């Protein structure tokens, strides 16, 4: 299951991550974001040893959305070694997300 995190700083979250982080930038009012949530649960179950998924509410952390150029919701960004390396906007089936991100891990 994707994790909703409270954190002192996003940089701290990235630095403490033991695995690559797939960050789901979402909003509670966003219909496609709600559609993506169970898909990300499937991705997390399939890739639990390689990847951690974190959800960040862009209404609560608008500065992070701006910092990482999140202009559409949902947007998922893969962070590896603290750096964003890939992103997808919109909703894709779990198989496509896994196939897209697996080679990058």
N, C-alpha and C positions, 0 to 999 in steps of 0.2 A: 504494500500500500504506500502511496506517496505520502510524504510527511509534511505537515504544516509546521514550520519552524518559527520560533521567536529567537532573535539573535541580536547581539550588541552591534555587530557590523557585518555586512555581507562579506567583506574581506576576511573576517575571522572565520566565517562559515566556510569559505573557499579554502583557507589555509588549513583548517582542521579536517577537511574531507580526506578520508582514507582511500576513496575510490573516485573515479570521475563522477561529477554531478550533472544530472539532467535537470535543469531548472525550468519549471512550468510557470511562466508568467501568465496570470489569469486574473479575472475579476468575478466576484460572486454573482453579478447581474448578467454575465456573458453566457448565453445559451451554448455556443460551441465549446466554451470552456467546461461546462457541465458534461457535455458529450465526451470530452477528452479524458475526464477523470477516470472512468472505469477502464479505458484503453491504457492509460498509464499504469493502472494497477496490474494489468496483464503484462505490460512491458517489464515492470518491476519484478513480478513473479518469475518471468523467463530469464531475467538478467541480474538477479539479486546478487550474484557473486562478483559481477563486473561493474555494477552501476548503482548509484543511489539517486533517487528522484526526490526533489524538493519542490514544493509549491510556494510561490510568492505572489501575494495579492497586490496587484499594481495600484489599487486604491489606497492601500496602507503604506506602500513603499514606492511612490511615484518617481522619486529620484533615481531608484535603481532601474525602473523601466526606461527612463530617459537616458541614463548612463549607458545602457546596453541597446539603445535604439529600438526599443519595443514599441512599434506603432500599430500593430494589429494583435488582436487576442483571439485565441491563445497563441503564444509563441513559446516554443521550447528551445532552450539554448544548452548545448553541451559544453561544460567546463572541464578541462583536463589540466592538471598542474596549475590550477588557479586562473587559467586563461580560457576565454570563450573560443571554441574551435569550430563549432557548427551550429546552425539554427534551422528550425522549421517553423513556418507560420501556418496556422490552421489545424485541421483535424485529419489525421491519417489512421488507417487500421493498424493494429499492433504489429502485424507482420511487416508492414512497410517501415514502421519506426525502428523495429529491431534490425531489419536488413540495412537501413540507412546508417544507424549509429554503430552497429557491431564492428565494422572494420576500423573505426576510429578509436576503439577502446584498446 
